[in-house]
Structure formats: C-alpha cells, structure tokens
Amino acid sequence: MVQRCAWVNQDPRYIAYHDHEWGVPEYDSRALFEKLCLDGQQAGLSWFTILCKIPAYRDAFAGFKPAQLVRFTSEDVERLMQNPGIVRNRRKIESIITNAHAYLAMQQDGIDFSRWLWAFVGGAPVINRWPDASAVPVTTPESDAMAKALKQRGFAFVGSTSCYAFMQATGMVNDHLLSCHCHPNNVSS
C-alpha cells in the first residue's frame, strides 16, 4: 500500500495533486502568481475546496494572466460575485485583481517574481524531515518574511499561514512526511 501524507483524502484529484504537484518545485512566475492567489482563496477553507474549483477560477479570472486581470472593473467583480464555481467573497475576488496590479508593478520595477519569491528559501527547496503531521509548522520565519514583503509590495490575502501553504505547494519547502512515498528519501532515481 502506498503511504501518503495524512492530509490526503481518497478523491483521485487530491491523490493526483499530492503525488504530482504538491512539493514539486515551481519556477514559472505566472504559475507562482496563480498559486499565490489560489492559496489566498483558501483562507478559512480547506485546500480541497479550492482544488475542486481551480478550473472555474481559471475561467473566471482570465487564466490568471495579470495583464488581463488589471483590466477587471467593478462590474466584473459584481459578475464574479454571482459565479457559483468560485468562492463568492468580495474581498477574496478583489484580492486577485489587487495582486495582479502588484505583480505587474514588480515586473515594471525589473523584479523577476520567481527569483524574488525563491530568495526567501535561499533559491533552492528546503527538504524537511517531519516524522508525523503534528511536527509540520503552519508558519516559519521565512513565511513571516514573505508575507510581510508581499504586503509591502501591495499583495492581499498573503498572511504567513497562506504563504507557508504556498511555499509547501510550490516546492519551496518539501513537507512530505518521512513515511510518504513522495518524500525525497523514498523516491527512486
């Protein structure tokens, strides 16, 4: 029997996410932007809720293309508030548009979003060795620093807990448990 992290339910989407995405290093700036926005949508909810809504989010938010998102108007926000495929929370909806403005401002300042984010972990994945789920933190000094820096840059829904979840999801930190078949110690080369 394949051992997975304790948080994975038996839904095939969750298993696929755990086995092939979570903890896999992501370096593409646009993909990182999307994931950061989606982790903000998770606030107060389970990740599985958001995972099931990702196709609807991509459709509703122009594929998370910042240059298109910055053109969204208050009418677009009202339309999105009626979309049952996403979390209909005005502040969360507006945060994606806000984040697109902040992302493009960083680009205009000549800042590579991916390199900037990865600098919080020294540019390479941190491989943790947690024996069980109770040992895994929900925040770290690095996620605290990332949250603070993102907020200073104008991003929204980027608290330290969301940032740590983002770091885990994008492989900046690998928090697969030691018993999990996805932990680097258990992966055959």
C-alpha positions as CSV (number, residue, x, y, z in Angstrom):
1,M,0.0,0.0,0.0
2,V,1.3,3.4,-1.0
3,Q,1.9,5.7,2.0
4,R,0.9,9.3,1.6
5,C,0.8,12.4,3.9
6,A,-2.1,12.2,6.4
7,W,-4.0,15.2,4.9
8,V,-4.8,13.4,1.6
9,N,-8.3,12.1,1.2
10,Q,-9.2,9.3,-1.3
11,D,-10.5,11.6,-4.0
12,P,-8.5,10.9,-7.2
13,R,-8.0,14.7,-7.7
14,Y,-6.5,15.0,-4.2
15,I,-4.2,12.0,-4.7
16,A,-3.0,13.3,-8.1
17,Y,-2.4,16.8,-6.6
18,H,-0.4,15.3,-3.7
19,D,1.6,12.9,-5.8
20,H,2.4,15.2,-8.8
21,E,2.1,18.8,-7.8
22,W,2.4,19.5,-4.0
23,G,6.0,19.9,-3.0
24,V,7.2,19.9,-6.7
25,P,9.4,23.0,-7.3
26,E,7.7,25.6,-9.5
27,Y,9.8,28.3,-11.0
28,D,7.4,29.8,-13.6
29,S,6.4,33.3,-12.4
30,R,2.9,33.2,-13.8
31,A,2.2,29.8,-12.3
32,L,3.5,31.1,-9.0
33,F,1.2,34.1,-9.2
34,E,-1.7,31.8,-9.8
35,K,-0.8,29.5,-6.9
36,L,-0.3,32.5,-4.6
37,C,-3.8,33.8,-5.5
38,L,-5.4,30.4,-5.0
39,D,-3.7,29.9,-1.6
40,G,-5.3,33.3,-0.6
41,Q,-8.7,31.9,-1.7
42,Q,-8.2,29.0,0.7
43,A,-8.1,31.3,3.8
44,G,-10.7,29.8,6.2
45,L,-11.4,26.9,3.9
46,S,-9.9,23.5,3.1
47,W,-7.5,23.3,0.2
48,F,-9.6,20.5,-1.3
49,T,-12.5,23.0,-1.7
50,I,-10.2,25.3,-3.8
51,L,-8.6,22.4,-5.6
52,C,-12.1,21.3,-6.9
53,K,-12.7,24.9,-8.1
54,I,-9.5,25.6,-9.9
55,P,-10.9,25.1,-13.4
56,A,-13.7,27.6,-12.6
57,Y,-11.2,30.0,-11.1
58,R,-9.0,29.9,-14.3
59,D,-12.1,30.5,-16.4
60,A,-13.4,33.3,-14.2
61,F,-10.0,35.1,-13.8
62,A,-8.7,35.1,-17.4
63,G,-6.3,32.2,-16.8
64,F,-4.6,34.2,-14.0
65,K,-3.0,36.5,-16.6
66,P,-2.1,39.6,-14.7
67,A,-2.2,41.9,-17.8
68,Q,-5.9,40.9,-18.3
69,L,-6.8,40.9,-14.6
70,V,-5.8,44.5,-14.1
71,R,-8.5,45.5,-16.6
72,F,-11.2,44.0,-14.5
73,T,-13.8,46.5,-13.3
74,S,-16.3,46.8,-10.5
75,E,-18.8,45.3,-12.9
76,D,-16.5,42.3,-13.3
77,V,-16.4,41.9,-9.6
78,E,-20.2,42.0,-9.4
79,R,-20.4,39.4,-12.1
80,L,-17.9,37.2,-10.3
81,M,-19.9,37.5,-7.1
82,Q,-22.7,35.6,-8.9
83,N,-20.3,32.8,-10.1
84,P,-21.1,29.6,-8.1
85,G,-17.9,28.0,-9.4
86,I,-15.7,30.2,-7.2
87,V,-15.7,31.3,-3.6
88,R,-18.0,34.3,-3.7
89,N,-16.3,36.5,-1.2
90,R,-15.8,40.1,-2.4
91,R,-12.5,40.7,-0.6
92,K,-11.1,37.4,-2.0
93,I,-12.3,38.2,-5.5
94,E,-10.8,41.8,-5.3
95,S,-7.6,40.4,-3.9
96,I,-6.8,38.6,-7.2
97,I,-7.2,41.8,-9.1
98,T,-5.1,43.7,-6.5
99,N,-2.4,41.0,-6.7
100,A,-2.3,41.4,-10.5
101,H,-1.5,45.1,-10.1
102,A,1.2,44.3,-7.5
103,Y,2.7,41.6,-9.7
104,L,2.9,43.9,-12.8
105,A,4.3,46.7,-10.7
106,M,7.1,44.4,-9.6
107,Q,7.7,43.4,-13.3
108,Q,7.8,47.1,-14.2
109,D,10.5,47.6,-11.5
110,G,12.5,44.8,-13.2
111,I,11.9,42.3,-10.5
112,D,11.6,38.6,-11.5
113,F,8.7,37.3,-9.4
114,S,10.0,33.8,-9.3
115,R,13.6,34.7,-8.2
116,W,12.2,37.2,-5.7
117,L,10.0,34.5,-4.1
118,W,12.6,31.8,-4.2
119,A,15.1,34.1,-2.4
120,F,13.0,33.6,0.8
121,V,14.4,30.0,0.9
122,G,17.8,30.7,-0.5
123,G,16.9,29.8,-4.1
124,A,16.6,26.1,-3.5
125,P,14.0,23.8,-2.0
126,V,14.2,23.2,1.8
127,I,13.8,19.4,2.3
128,N,12.2,18.8,5.7
129,R,12.2,15.5,7.6
130,W,8.9,15.5,9.6
131,P,8.1,12.2,11.3
132,D,4.4,13.0,11.5
133,A,1.8,15.7,10.7
134,S,1.9,17.2,14.2
135,A,5.5,18.2,13.6
136,V,4.8,20.3,10.5
137,P,4.6,24.0,11.2
138,V,1.9,26.3,9.9
139,T,4.3,29.3,9.7
140,T,8.0,29.8,9.7
141,P,10.3,32.8,9.9
142,E,10.6,32.6,6.1
143,S,6.8,32.6,5.6
144,D,6.6,35.5,8.0
145,A,9.1,37.4,6.0
146,M,7.5,36.5,2.7
147,A,4.1,37.7,3.9
148,K,5.5,41.0,5.2
149,A,7.3,41.6,1.9
150,L,4.3,40.7,-0.3
151,K,2.1,43.0,1.8
152,Q,4.6,45.8,1.4
153,R,4.5,45.3,-2.4
154,G,0.7,45.6,-2.3
155,F,-0.4,42.0,-2.4
156,A,-3.6,40.9,-0.4
157,F,-4.6,37.7,1.3
158,V,-1.0,36.8,1.9
159,G,-0.7,36.1,5.6
160,S,2.1,34.0,6.9
161,T,-0.1,30.8,7.1
162,S,-1.1,31.3,3.4
163,C,2.5,32.0,2.5
164,Y,3.7,28.8,4.2
165,A,1.0,26.7,2.4
166,F,2.1,28.4,-0.8
167,M,5.8,27.5,-0.1
168,Q,4.8,23.9,0.5
169,A,2.6,23.7,-2.6
170,T,5.3,25.2,-4.9
171,G,8.1,23.1,-3.6
172,M,10.0,25.9,-1.9
173,V,9.7,23.6,1.1
174,N,9.2,19.9,0.8
175,D,7.0,18.9,3.7
176,H,6.1,15.4,2.6
177,L,6.3,13.2,5.7
178,L,9.2,10.8,6.0
179,S,6.8,8.0,5.7
180,C,5.3,9.4,2.4
181,H,6.3,7.8,-0.9
182,C,6.8,11.4,-2.2
183,H,9.5,12.3,0.3
184,P,12.8,12.7,-1.5
185,N,14.3,9.9,0.7
186,N,11.7,7.5,-0.7
187,V,11.8,8.4,-4.4
188,S,13.9,6.2,-6.6
189,S,16.1,8.0,-9.1
